[in-house]
Amino acid sequence: MKPSDTPDNGALVKFKRIDDDQWRDGEFDLENQMYIEIYSAELTTHNRSDVEKWEYVKD
């Protein structure tokens, strides 16, 4: 995957930040270019540029 690749808008994904080894579950917001954590107690977003890897969540 190239860094310029982005998931579809609203897609459920797993992602890993550049500065952390933990994989997080989230959703991608194409309009704002942000990953949104879905299992966080508070609204937590991550800039696309901070994400090293992402994968679609399989059904």
Secondary structure as GFF3:
##gff-version 3
##sequence-region A 1 59
A	DSSP	beta_strand	12	17	.	.	.	ID=ss1
A	DSSP	beta_strand	23	29	.	.	.	ID=ss2
A	DSSP	beta_strand	34	37	.	.	.	ID=ss3
A	DSSP	beta_strand	45	47	.	.	.	ID=ss4
A	DSSP	three_ten_helix	48	50	.	.	.	ID=ss5
A	DSSP	beta_strand	51	56	.	.	.	ID=ss6
###
